[in-house]
Amino acid sequence: MGNLQLKQELDARQLAIVQSEFENQKKSMVVAYLLWFFLGGLGGHRFYVGKPVSALMMTGLWVLGFITVWIFIGYFFFFIVYVWVFIDAFLLHGIINKINQKTERKILERVSST
């Protein structure tokens, strides 16, 4: 059963509760893209969307690049990180939408069970 079907089974009071809870818990697309723009190389946007392993990998590659840039190997690590950041620019919208749908689903299930 999808989120829309669950919403149709709720009364007005329950829908208001769901909407209020969802507004408090949802991830912001604007915040995600600001983090991507300003802290993308360090994986800031990935920490925000709950992907700490890949965020730490990005941070590690960036730090490794920073440390080894003086022997020119670091440019290779920077290249990997910024290709990853570029790809994330296109994936981030879908990731946020998926997270928000799961959040709404959890709230709907909790409210409909009461």
C-alpha positions in Angstrom: 0.0 0.0 0.0 1.4 3.4 -1.0 1.6 6.6 0.9 -1.4 8.1 -1.0 -3.6 5.1 -0.1 -2.6 5.4 3.5 -3.5 9.1 3.4 -6.9 8.4 2.0 -7.7 6.2 5.0 -7.0 9.0 7.5 -9.4 11.6 8.8 -8.6 15.4 8.7 -7.1 15.5 12.2 -4.8 12.6 11.5 -3.8 14.2 8.2 -2.9 17.4 10.0 -0.7 15.5 12.4 1.0 13.7 9.6 1.6 16.9 7.7 3.0 18.7 10.8 5.3 15.8 11.7 6.5 15.5 8.1 7.3 19.2 7.9 9.4 18.8 11.0 11.3 15.7 9.9 11.7 16.0 6.1 15.1 16.7 4.5 15.4 20.0 2.6 16.4 20.0 -1.0 17.9 23.5 -0.6 20.0 22.5 2.4 21.2 19.4 0.6 22.3 21.4 -2.5 24.0 24.1 -0.4 26.0 21.5 1.4 26.8 19.9 -1.9 28.0 23.2 -3.3 30.0 24.4 -0.4 31.1 21.1 1.3 30.8 18.6 -1.6 34.4 17.6 -1.6 34.2 16.7 2.0 31.0 14.8 1.7 28.8 17.2 3.6 25.8 16.5 1.6 26.2 12.8 2.1 26.4 13.2 5.9 23.1 15.2 5.6 21.3 12.5 3.7 22.4 9.7 6.1 25.1 8.1 4.1 28.1 8.4 6.5 30.2 5.6 5.0 30.4 7.2 1.5 30.7 10.7 3.1 33.7 9.5 5.1 35.2 7.9 2.0 34.9 11.3 0.2 36.4 13.1 3.2 39.3 10.6 3.3 40.0 10.9 -0.4 39.9 14.7 -0.1 42.3 14.7 2.9 44.6 12.2 1.1 44.6 14.4 -1.9 45.4 17.5 0.2 48.3 15.7 1.9 49.8 14.3 -1.3 49.2 17.2 -3.6 52.8 18.4 -3.2 54.0 15.2 -5.0 51.3 15.5 -7.6 49.5 12.2 -6.7 47.0 14.3 -4.8 45.5 15.7 -8.0 44.4 12.1 -8.8 42.5 11.9 -5.5 41.0 15.4 -6.0 39.9 14.3 -9.5 38.1 11.2 -8.1 36.3 13.3 -5.4 35.1 16.0 -7.8 33.9 13.5 -10.4 31.9 11.9 -7.5 30.6 15.3 -6.4 29.6 16.1 -10.0 27.7 12.8 -10.3 26.0 13.5 -6.9 24.6 16.7 -8.3 22.3 14.6 -10.4 21.6 11.9 -7.8 20.9 14.2 -4.8 17.4 15.1 -5.9 16.3 11.4 -6.1 18.1 10.6 -2.8 16.2 13.4 -1.0 12.9 12.4 -2.5 13.4 8.7 -1.4 14.3 9.7 2.1 11.3 12.0 2.4 9.0 9.3 1.1 10.3 6.8 3.7 9.9 9.4 6.4 6.3 10.1 5.4 5.6 6.4 5.3 6.8 5.9 8.8 4.7 8.8 10.1 1.7 7.6 8.2 2.0 4.1 9.6 2.5 5.4 13.2 -0.5 7.7 12.9 -2.8 5.2 11.2 -2.1 2.6 13.9 -3.3 4.9 16.7 
